C-alpha cells in the first residue's frame, strides 16, 4: 500500500479541500478574497458582495489507498448524494440521518460497526482519523475513516455528530449537549470540526443554477465516546461478550410485519395550479401532499414535481 503524509490543516487536492481532524478553510475564501460569510439562519448563505460569478473547479477525489495505516488499522469508507432529496443542502450535511425523513449517509452506524470489529479482534477500539470531501457539482459527500486499536489506553465505543447547513457554529453548538446526553455513560472527545463553504450549484429545491455566485456553509462536529469503566473494573472481554449477547437477542426477536409501502403518483405543477386544486383532482388533501413532499408552506411553483399520496 502506498503512503502519503497528510497535513491535518486543510490539505488541498486540486481545488478541493480534504478535511481531517480540525480543518476549517473556506472554498469561497480561496476563490474570492473579497468574500464575506453571513450564516445566521438555515437559509443563509456565504455571500460574495460583488456577486462575482465563481468558477466551480473540477472535483478531484482523494485516493483512500494513499492513507498510511498502523498495524491492525483498517479503513471504513463510503459516499452518499443529496441529489433528488428535499432541501438538498440540509440533506448534504446528513452524515448520519435526518430527523424529518431518515435520509442520510449513516456514517456513524458504519464507523461504529468498524469499532465493534476492532473490539472483536481483541483490541480497545478507536476512530483515529476522518477524511471528508464534498463535490458541489454532484452534491456528493465522500468520507473515509481510519479505525484500529486505541493507542491511548481508552476504548472508544461510539461515534456521533451534529451539524448545520447555513446555521453556522451557534446552530451546531446548540445541538451537541443533547447529543452528549444520549451517550451519558460515555466520555466525549471531539474528532473533527468540519467547516466548508460549498459552492452553491443548485437551489435548495435541487434546481440547477446557471451562474454560481454564492456558497452554503456546511458544518458538522464529530465526537467519539470512550467508556471510562473499561480497564477500571470492567474488562474488554466482558464488553465484547455483552455486545454479542445483545446481538443474538435482537436476532431472536420476532419482527413485526412491515407496514405496506406508501405509493405515490407524480404530478408536475402547471401555471394556475394550486395545492387545493391538485388535492381535489386526486381525491386527497393539501396537508397530505404538503407532508409527502416536505413542503414548508402551501406555496408551489410551476414545473415543480409533486408526490401525490394515494
Residue pairs with C-beta under 8 A, 6 or more apart in sequence:
1 65
1 69
2 65
2 66
3 66
3 67
3 68
4 66
4 67
4 68
5 68
6 18
6 20
6 67
6 68
6 129
8 20
8 21
8 22
8 23
9 22
9 23
9 25
10 17
10 18
10 19
10 23
10 24
10 25
11 17
11 18
11 20
11 23
12 18
13 60
13 61
13 62
13 133
14 57
14 58
14 59
14 60
15 27
15 30
15 57
15 58
15 60
16 27
16 57
16 59
16 60
16 133
16 135
17 23
17 25
17 27
17 133
17 196
18 62
18 131
18 132
18 133
19 131
19 132
19 133
19 192
19 194
19 195
19 196
20 129
20 130
20 131
20 132
20 192
21 129
21 130
21 191
21 192
22 192
22 193
23 192
23 193
23 194
23 195
24 193
24 195
26 35
26 37
26 46
26 195
26 196
26 197
26 215
27 136
27 196
27 197
27 198
27 199
27 215
28 35
28 37
28 46
28 48
28 54
28 197
28 199
28 215
29 35
29 197
31 54
31 55
31 199
32 48
32 50
32 52
32 54
34 48
34 49
34 50
34 52
35 46
35 47
35 48
35 49
35 197
35 215
36 46
36 47
36 48
36 49
37 46
37 47
37 197
37 217
38 44
38 45
38 46
38 47
39 45
39 46
39 166
39 167
39 168
39 217
40 167
40 168
41 166
41 167
42 90
42 164
42 165
42 166
42 167
42 171
43 166
43 204
44 166
44 167
44 168
44 217
45 166
45 200
45 214
45 215
45 216
45 217
46 197
46 214
46 215
46 216
46 217
47 214
48 54
48 213
48 214
51 213
52 213
53 211
53 212
53 213
54 199
54 212
54 213
55 212
56 136
56 137
56 199
56 201
56 212
59 133
59 135
59 136
59 137
59 138
61 133
61 135
61 142
62 131
62 133
62 142
62 144
64 75
64 77
64 131
64 144
67 75
67 129
67 131
67 144
67 146
69 75
69 146
69 148
70 128
70 148
70 149
70 151
71 149
72 118
72 121
72 123
72 148
72 149
73 128
73 146
73 147
73 148
73 149
74 114
74 146
74 147
74 148
75 144
75 145
75 146
75 147
76 110
76 111
76 113
76 114
76 144
76 145
76 147
77 143
77 144
77 145
78 105
78 107
78 110
78 143
79 105
79 140
79 141
79 142
79 143
80 104
80 105
80 106
80 140
80 141
81 138
81 139
81 140
81 141
82 88
82 89
82 91
82 92
82 94
82 139
82 140
82 141
83 138
83 139
83 140
83 206
84 206
85 91
85 103
85 206
86 100
86 101
86 293
86 294
87 204
87 205
87 294
88 139
88 202
88 204
88 205
88 206
89 165
89 166
89 198
89 200
89 204
89 216
89 218
90 98
90 165
90 204
91 98
91 103
91 139
92 134
92 139
92 141
92 165
92 198
92 216
92 218
93 163
93 164
93 165
93 218
93 219
93 220
94 103
94 104
94 105
95 104
95 105
95 107
95 108
95 141
95 143
95 161
95 163
95 220
95 222
96 104
96 105
96 106
96 107
96 108
96 109
96 160
96 161
97 103
97 104
97 106
98 104
100 294
101 294
105 141
105 143
107 143
107 145
107 159
107 161
108 158
108 159
108 160
108 161
110 145
111 127
111 145
111 147
111 159
112 158
112 159
114 145
114 147
115 125
115 126
115 127
115 147
115 156
115 157
115 158
115 159
116 125
116 243
117 147
118 124
118 125
118 126
118 147
118 148
118 149
119 125
119 155
119 236
119 239
119 240
119 243
120 240
122 236
123 148
123 149
123 150
123 236
124 149
124 150
124 153
124 154
124 155
124 156
124 230
124 231
124 236
125 147
125 148
125 149
125 150
125 155
125 156
125 157
126 147
126 148
126 149
126 150
126 151
126 152
126 154
126 155
126 156
126 224
127 145
127 146
127 147
127 156
127 159
127 191
127 224
128 146
128 147
128 148
129 145
129 146
130 143
130 144
130 145
130 146
130 191
130 192
130 222
131 143
131 144
131 145
132 141
132 142
132 143
132 192
132 194
133 141
133 142
133 143
134 140
134 141
134 142
134 196
134 198
134 218
135 141
135 142
136 198
136 199
136 200
136 201
137 201
139 201
139 202
150 156
153 231
154 226
154 227
154 230
155 226
155 227
155 230
155 231
155 236
155 239
156 189
156 224
156 225
156 226
157 186
157 225
157 226
157 227
157 239
158 183
158 186
158 224
158 225
159 191
159 222
159 223
159 224
159 225
160 179
160 182
160 183
160 222
160 223
160 225
161 179
161 220
161 221
161 222
161 223
162 172
162 175
162 176
162 179
162 220
162 221
163 172
163 175
163 194
163 218
163 219
163 220
163 221
164 171
164 172
164 175
164 217
164 218
164 219
164 220
165 216
165 217
165 218
166 216
166 217
167 219
168 217
168 219
169 219
171 219
172 219
172 220
172 221
173 221
176 221
176 223
179 223
180 188
180 223
183 225
185 227
185 229
186 225
186 226
186 227
186 228
187 225
187 226
187 227
187 228
188 223
188 224
188 225
189 223
189 224
189 225
189 226
190 221
190 222
190 223
191 222
191 223
191 224
192 220
192 221
192 222
193 219
193 221
193 222
194 218
194 219
194 220
194 221
194 222
195 217
195 218
195 219
196 217
196 218
196 219
197 215
197 216
197 217
197 218
198 215
198 216
198 217
198 218
199 212
199 214
199 215
200 209
200 212
200 213
200 214
200 215
200 216
201 208
201 209
201 212
202 208
202 209
203 209
205 304
227 234
227 239
230 236
230 239
262 292
262 309
262 310
263 309
263 310
264 292
264 307
264 308
264 309
264 310
265 282
265 307
265 308
265 310
266 305
266 306
266 307
266 308
267 278
267 282
267 305
267 306
267 308
268 303
268 304
268 305
268 306
269 278
269 300
269 301
269 302
269 303
269 304
269 305
269 306
270 302
271 302
273 300
273 302
274 300
275 286
275 289
275 290
275 298
275 300
276 286
278 286
278 289
278 300
278 306
278 308
279 285
279 286
279 288
279 289
282 308
284 308
284 309
284 310
286 298
288 309
289 295
289 306
289 307
289 308
289 309
290 297
290 298
292 306
292 307
292 308
292 309
293 306
293 307
300 306
